[in-house]
């Protein structure tokens, strides 16, 4: 009885948190709500406490403004990336590109294609179906072979991305990966992939200049909450002495290739790309 509810909640949770996050980080929506709450508290509180309530309300508004600004987003994001080693340019068994939608994704897909052209790895794993289409078109434009490209089509969380990589790559003995994602997300992604047994070369893709301070704050706060959640659930801890191929085998039933992955040729046929 509870298992279907738990599964449905887990499926909807990522989208719900994004919606709540974007609401909270919209000053036009949140500021009037805060002002109404403060006014109600002031009206209903005892006279001797009114000034304390006024100071607390003002402090809350100031704190919210700081969180919306670069005063918070810049150091919060820098702290996340400072814990991650830099890409030294070595080769790997595969290039893995984690998903982002819209303009937040930056130039990560062109970066992956550049790495493929430079010979850093012949294997390319793209998280997301539409993202796979984008990369396939870029490969075709540059006359690069997509034969060793694979797209994971049903991933919504960092955990699912790491498990998909384990199934797609770990079962083939490919354990050293170049991991591409953006600045705030890299720490959690790096630790998650390492926890499954991958040897990870992190390549941080900067967020686009046009991403506003409040969006950067949202991304950073989500990552801090995600780090606490993933650490509490033990997703960063290597299940020693279990090897990556064993992890891949254990997950294969839930992430079978015929349901979860598409090759470049399958993408080409599905979307009728020439």
C-alpha positions in Angstrom: 0.0 0.0 0.0 2.7 2.5 1.0 5.2 1.4 -1.6 3.3 2.9 -4.6 2.8 6.2 -2.7 6.5 6.3 -1.8 7.4 5.6 -5.5 5.0 8.3 -6.7 6.3 10.8 -4.1 10.0 10.1 -5.1 9.0 10.7 -8.8 7.3 14.0 -8.1 9.7 15.3 -5.5 12.4 16.8 -7.8 9.9 18.8 -9.8 8.1 19.9 -6.7 11.3 21.2 -5.1 12.2 23.2 -8.2 8.7 24.8 -8.2 9.0 25.7 -4.5 12.5 26.9 -5.0 11.6 29.2 -7.9 8.6 30.6 -5.9 10.8 31.3 -2.9 13.4 33.0 -5.0 11.0 35.3 -6.6 11.1 38.6 -4.6 7.9 39.9 -6.3 6.0 36.9 -4.8 7.7 36.5 -1.5 8.2 40.1 -0.3 4.4 40.9 -0.2 3.8 37.6 1.7 6.6 38.5 4.2 5.2 42.0 4.7 1.7 40.7 5.3 3.0 38.1 7.8 5.0 40.8 9.6 2.0 43.2 9.7 -0.3 40.5 11.2 2.3 39.6 13.8 2.7 43.3 14.8 -1.0 43.8 15.0 -1.7 40.7 17.1 1.4 40.9 19.4 1.4 42.5 22.8 2.4 46.2 22.8 5.6 45.5 24.8 6.7 43.1 22.2 5.9 45.1 19.1 9.3 46.7 18.7 10.9 43.3 19.0 8.6 42.0 16.3 9.4 45.0 14.1 13.1 44.4 14.4 12.7 40.7 13.7 10.6 41.4 10.7 13.1 43.9 9.4 16.0 41.5 10.0 14.0 38.8 8.1 13.6 41.1 5.1 17.3 42.1 5.1 18.3 38.4 5.3 16.1 37.5 2.4 17.6 40.3 0.3 21.1 39.2 1.1 20.3 35.6 0.1 18.9 36.9 -3.2 22.1 38.8 -4.0 25.7 38.0 -5.0 26.7 38.7 -1.4 25.4 35.1 -0.8 25.5 33.4 -4.1 29.1 34.0 -4.9 30.7 32.7 -1.7 28.2 29.9 -1.4 29.0 28.6 -4.9 32.7 29.2 -4.5 32.7 27.1 -1.3 31.1 24.2 -3.1 33.6 24.2 -6.0 36.6 24.7 -3.7 36.3 21.1 -2.4 36.6 19.6 -5.9 39.9 18.8 -7.7 40.5 20.4 -11.0 40.5 18.7 -14.4 44.2 18.1 -15.3 43.4 17.0 -18.9 44.0 13.3 -18.6 42.1 10.8 -20.7 39.4 8.5 -19.4 37.2 5.5 -20.3 34.2 7.7 -20.9 32.9 11.3 -20.8 29.7 11.6 -18.8 27.6 14.8 -19.1 25.0 15.4 -16.4 21.7 17.1 -17.3 20.5 20.6 -16.9 17.7 22.2 -18.7 17.5 25.6 -20.4 20.2 28.3 -20.2 21.6 27.0 -16.9 23.2 24.1 -18.8 25.8 26.5 -20.3 28.2 25.1 -22.9 28.7 21.7 -21.4 27.6 19.8 -24.5 30.0 21.6 -26.8 32.7 21.0 -24.1 32.0 17.3 -24.3 32.2 17.2 -28.1 35.5 19.1 -27.9 36.9 16.5 -25.5 35.8 13.7 -27.9 37.5 15.5 -30.8 40.6 15.9 -28.7 40.7 12.2 -28.0 40.3 12.3 -24.3 37.8 9.4 -24.5 36.0 7.6 -27.3 32.9 6.9 -25.2 30.2 9.5 -24.5 27.3 9.1 -22.0 24.7 11.9 -22.1 22.1 12.2 -19.4 18.7 13.1 -20.9 17.0 12.4 -24.2 16.7 15.9 -25.6 20.3 16.5 -24.5 21.3 13.4 -26.5 19.6 14.9 -29.6 21.6 18.1 -29.1 24.9 16.3 -28.8 24.2 14.0 -31.8 23.5 17.1 -34.0 26.7 18.7 -32.8 28.7 15.5 -33.6 27.1 15.3 -37.1 28.0 19.0 -37.7 31.6 18.4 -36.8 31.8 15.1 -38.7 32.6 13.1 -35.6 31.5 9.5 -35.1 28.6 9.0 -32.7 28.9 5.2 -32.7 30.1 5.1 -29.0 27.5 7.7 -27.8 24.7 6.6 -25.4 21.9 8.6 -23.9 20.3 7.8 -20.6 16.7 8.8 -21.2 14.9 8.3 -17.9 17.0 10.2 -15.3 15.7 12.9 -12.9 18.1 12.9 -10.0 21.9 12.8 -9.4 21.5 9.4 -7.9 19.7 8.1 -11.0 22.4 9.6 -13.2 25.1 7.8 -11.3 23.2 4.5 -11.3 22.6 4.8 -15.0 26.3 5.4 -15.6 27.1 2.3 -13.5 24.8 0.2 -15.7 25.9 1.6 -19.0 29.7 1.8 -18.2 30.4 -0.3 -15.2 29.1 -3.5 -16.7 31.6 -3.0 -19.6 34.5 -2.4 -17.2 34.6 1.3 -17.9 35.3 2.9 -14.5 37.4 6.1 -15.2 35.1 8.9 -16.3 35.4 12.6 -17.0 32.4 14.1 -15.3 30.9 17.3 -16.7 28.5 19.4 -14.8 28.1 23.0 -13.5 29.9 24.7 -10.6 27.4 24.3 -7.8 26.4 20.7 -8.7 29.8 19.2 -9.1 30.7 18.4 -5.5 27.5 16.3 -4.9 27.9 14.6 -8.3 31.6 13.8 -7.8 31.0 12.3 -4.4 28.0 10.3 -5.7 29.9 8.8 -8.6 32.9 8.0 -6.4 30.5 6.3 -3.9 29.5 3.8 -6.7 33.2 3.0 -7.4 34.0 5.3 -10.4 37.4 7.0 -10.7 36.2 10.5 -11.5 38.0 13.4 -13.3 35.7 16.4 -12.5 35.3 19.0 -15.2 33.4 22.0 -13.9 31.4 23.9 -16.5 30.8 27.5 -15.3 27.2 28.8 -15.1 26.4 31.3 -17.9 27.0 34.9 -17.2 23.3 35.6 -17.7 22.2 33.5 -14.7 20.9 35.9 -12.1 22.2 36.1 -8.5 19.0 34.7 -7.1 19.1 31.7 -9.4 22.7 31.0 -8.4 21.5 31.2 -4.7 18.8 28.7 -5.4 21.2 26.3 -7.1 23.7 26.6 -4.2 21.1 26.1 -1.5 19.7 23.1 -3.3 23.2 21.6 -3.4 23.8 22.2 0.3 20.5 20.5 1.2 21.3 17.7 -1.3 24.7 17.2 0.3 23.2 16.8 3.7 20.5 14.5 2.3 22.8 12.3 0.3 25.3 12.0 3.2 22.6 11.0 5.6 21.4 8.3 3.2 24.9 7.0 2.8 25.1 7.7 -1.0 28.7 9.0 -0.8 30.1 5.9 1.0 31.8 3.2 -1.2 30.1 -0.2 -0.6 33.5 -1.8 -0.2 34.5 -4.5 -1.2 31.7 -4.4 -3.8 33.1 -3.6 -7.3 31.6 -1.3 -9.9 30.6 -4.2 -12.2 28.8 -5.8 -9.2 27.0 -2.6 -8.6 26.0 -2.5 -12.3 24.8 -6.0 -12.2 22.6 -5.4 -9.1 21.0 -2.4 -10.8 20.6 -3.9 -14.2 17.0 -5.1 -13.6 15.8 -1.7 -12.7 17.8 0.1 -15.4 17.9 -2.3 -18.3 19.4 -1.0 -21.5 16.4 -1.5 -23.7 14.2 0.7 -21.4 16.6 3.3 -20.1 19.2 4.0 -22.8 19.3 4.9 -26.5 22.1 4.7 -28.9 22.9 7.4 -31.5 21.2 5.4 -34.2 18.1 4.9 -32.1 17.9 8.6 -31.5 18.4 9.3 -35.1 15.6 7.0 -36.1 13.2 8.2 -33.4 13.6 11.9 -34.3 14.3 11.2 -38.0 17.6 13.0 -38.0 19.5 12.7 -41.3 
